[in-house]
Amino acid sequence: MKKSSSIISSIISLLDLFCYISSPLAIIGFIFMTIIHLDSYGQYRAFMKDIEKHSQTFTAAITSISEDYVFVDVTNQPDAADYYFARTKYYSKTILAELSEGDPIEILAIPESQWIHVKEPGEVILKPYNRQVQGYIGFITQGPWVVWLLFLIIISIHPEFLYIGFDIDWHQSQAKTTEQQS
């Protein structure tokens, strides 16, 4: 019994040492991963604002469907560019399975004359599925969340390095504590 508790105690001590040593890297990683997640959300919001502000409805034909994009071609419409794309991450697999090359579809697209004002020229929303794109929460579920949580746990176990830049006068704070106890 003592041997097994000694082994468990040794493992816990090693994990504690690992957390202490990796804490500075975990702080940097946590900040970096937080920026990645916020940037993902910001890209989505910027795209939605651009679509709301500058978009027009065009009729297009689906030219090809890949794992990441649905490519559409707009013809005989003077304000439209010749070629647009929609990201598949915004649509469910059932919707993507219904689409096929050559199908006509309405799109919400930004005219080529407005491309200078937008962050992602050529990206469109497939209009029949506009609500699904507006309700998209993939930026929350995608990304390295497990790593982000691991960094958060390590920082929670050993937050000492978070306070490394604080200038604390320990002698003065001990004197105050002694005065308060008297």
Secondary structure as a PSIPRED ss2 file (coil, helix, strand):
# PSIPRED VFORMAT (PSIPRED V4.0)

   1 M C   1.000  0.000  0.000
   2 K H   0.000  1.000  0.000
   3 K H   0.000  1.000  0.000
   4 S H   0.000  1.000  0.000
   5 S H   0.000  1.000  0.000
   6 S H   0.000  1.000  0.000
   7 I H   0.000  1.000  0.000
   8 I H   0.000  1.000  0.000
   9 S H   0.000  1.000  0.000
  10 S H   0.000  1.000  0.000
  11 I H   0.000  1.000  0.000
  12 I H   0.000  1.000  0.000
  13 S H   0.000  1.000  0.000
  14 L H   0.000  1.000  0.000
  15 L H   0.000  1.000  0.000
  16 D H   0.000  1.000  0.000
  17 L H   0.000  1.000  0.000
  18 F H   0.000  1.000  0.000
  19 C H   0.000  1.000  0.000
  20 Y H   0.000  1.000  0.000
  21 I H   0.000  1.000  0.000
  22 S H   0.000  1.000  0.000
  23 S H   0.000  1.000  0.000
  24 P H   0.000  1.000  0.000
  25 L H   0.000  1.000  0.000
  26 A H   0.000  1.000  0.000
  27 I H   0.000  1.000  0.000
  28 I H   0.000  1.000  0.000
  29 G H   0.000  1.000  0.000
  30 F H   0.000  1.000  0.000
  31 I H   0.000  1.000  0.000
  32 F H   0.000  1.000  0.000
  33 M H   0.000  1.000  0.000
  34 T H   0.000  1.000  0.000
  35 I H   0.000  1.000  0.000
  36 I H   0.000  1.000  0.000
  37 H H   0.000  1.000  0.000
  38 L H   0.000  1.000  0.000
  39 D H   0.000  1.000  0.000
  40 S H   0.000  1.000  0.000
  41 Y H   0.000  1.000  0.000
  42 G H   0.000  1.000  0.000
  43 Q H   0.000  1.000  0.000
  44 Y H   0.000  1.000  0.000
  45 R H   0.000  1.000  0.000
  46 A H   0.000  1.000  0.000
  47 F H   0.000  1.000  0.000
  48 M H   0.000  1.000  0.000
  49 K H   0.000  1.000  0.000
  50 D H   0.000  1.000  0.000
  51 I H   0.000  1.000  0.000
  52 E H   0.000  1.000  0.000
  53 K H   0.000  1.000  0.000
  54 H H   0.000  1.000  0.000
  55 S C   1.000  0.000  0.000
  56 Q E   0.000  0.000  1.000
  57 T E   0.000  0.000  1.000
  58 F E   0.000  0.000  1.000
  59 T E   0.000  0.000  1.000
  60 A E   0.000  0.000  1.000
  61 A E   0.000  0.000  1.000
  62 I E   0.000  0.000  1.000
  63 T E   0.000  0.000  1.000
  64 S E   0.000  0.000  1.000
  65 I E   0.000  0.000  1.000
  66 S C   1.000  0.000  0.000
  67 E C   1.000  0.000  0.000
  68 D C   1.000  0.000  0.000
  69 Y E   0.000  0.000  1.000
  70 V E   0.000  0.000  1.000
  71 F E   0.000  0.000  1.000
  72 V E   0.000  0.000  1.000
  73 D E   0.000  0.000  1.000
  74 V C   1.000  0.000  0.000
  75 T C   1.000  0.000  0.000
  76 N C   1.000  0.000  0.000
  77 Q C   1.000  0.000  0.000
  78 P C   1.000  0.000  0.000
  79 D C   1.000  0.000  0.000
  80 A C   1.000  0.000  0.000
  81 A C   1.000  0.000  0.000
  82 D C   1.000  0.000  0.000
  83 Y E   0.000  0.000  1.000
  84 Y E   0.000  0.000  1.000
  85 F E   0.000  0.000  1.000
  86 A E   0.000  0.000  1.000
  87 R E   0.000  0.000  1.000
  88 T H   0.000  1.000  0.000
  89 K H   0.000  1.000  0.000
  90 Y H   0.000  1.000  0.000
  91 Y C   1.000  0.000  0.000
  92 S C   1.000  0.000  0.000
  93 K H   0.000  1.000  0.000
  94 T H   0.000  1.000  0.000
  95 I H   0.000  1.000  0.000
  96 L H   0.000  1.000  0.000
  97 A H   0.000  1.000  0.000
  98 E H   0.000  1.000  0.000
  99 L C   1.000  0.000  0.000
 100 S C   1.000  0.000  0.000
 101 E C   1.000  0.000  0.000
 102 G C   1.000  0.000  0.000
 103 D C   1.000  0.000  0.000
 104 P E   0.000  0.000  1.000
 105 I E   0.000  0.000  1.000
 106 E E   0.000  0.000  1.000
 107 I E   0.000  0.000  1.000
 108 L E   0.000  0.000  1.000
 109 A E   0.000  0.000  1.000
 110 I C   1.000  0.000  0.000
 111 P C   1.000  0.000  0.000
 112 E H   0.000  1.000  0.000
 113 S H   0.000  1.000  0.000
 114 Q H   0.000  1.000  0.000
 115 W H   0.000  1.000  0.000
 116 I H   0.000  1.000  0.000
 117 H H   0.000  1.000  0.000
 118 V C   1.000  0.000  0.000
 119 K C   1.000  0.000  0.000
 120 E C   1.000  0.000  0.000
 121 P C   1.000  0.000  0.000
 122 G C   1.000  0.000  0.000
 123 E E   0.000  0.000  1.000
 124 V C   1.000  0.000  0.000
 125 I E   0.000  0.000  1.000
 126 L E   0.000  0.000  1.000
 127 K H   0.000  1.000  0.000
 128 P H   0.000  1.000  0.000
 129 Y H   0.000  1.000  0.000
 130 N H   0.000  1.000  0.000
 131 R H   0.000  1.000  0.000
 132 Q H   0.000  1.000  0.000
 133 V H   0.000  1.000  0.000
 134 Q H   0.000  1.000  0.000
 135 G C   1.000  0.000  0.000
 136 Y C   1.000  0.000  0.000
 137 I C   1.000  0.000  0.000
 138 G H   0.000  1.000  0.000
 139 F H   0.000  1.000  0.000
 140 I H   0.000  1.000  0.000
 141 T H   0.000  1.000  0.000
 142 Q C   1.000  0.000  0.000
 143 G C   1.000  0.000  0.000
 144 P C   1.000  0.000  0.000
 145 W H   0.000  1.000  0.000
 146 V H   0.000  1.000  0.000
 147 V H   0.000  1.000  0.000
 148 W H   0.000  1.000  0.000
 149 L H   0.000  1.000  0.000
 150 L H   0.000  1.000  0.000
 151 F H   0.000  1.000  0.000
 152 L H   0.000  1.000  0.000
 153 I H   0.000  1.000  0.000
 154 I H   0.000  1.000  0.000
 155 I H   0.000  1.000  0.000
 156 S H   0.000  1.000  0.000
 157 I H   0.000  1.000  0.000
 158 H C   1.000  0.000  0.000
 159 P C   1.000  0.000  0.000
 160 E H   0.000  1.000  0.000
 161 F H   0.000  1.000  0.000
 162 L H   0.000  1.000  0.000
 163 Y H   0.000  1.000  0.000
 164 I C   1.000  0.000  0.000
 165 G C   1.000  0.000  0.000
 166 F C   1.000  0.000  0.000
 167 D C   1.000  0.000  0.000
 168 I C   1.000  0.000  0.000
 169 D C   1.000  0.000  0.000
 170 W H   0.000  1.000  0.000
 171 H H   0.000  1.000  0.000
 172 Q H   0.000  1.000  0.000
 173 S H   0.000  1.000  0.000
 174 Q H   0.000  1.000  0.000
 175 A H   0.000  1.000  0.000
 176 K H   0.000  1.000  0.000
 177 T H   0.000  1.000  0.000
 178 T H   0.000  1.000  0.000
 179 E H   0.000  1.000  0.000
 180 Q H   0.000  1.000  0.000
 181 Q H   0.000  1.000  0.000
 182 S C   1.000  0.000  0.000
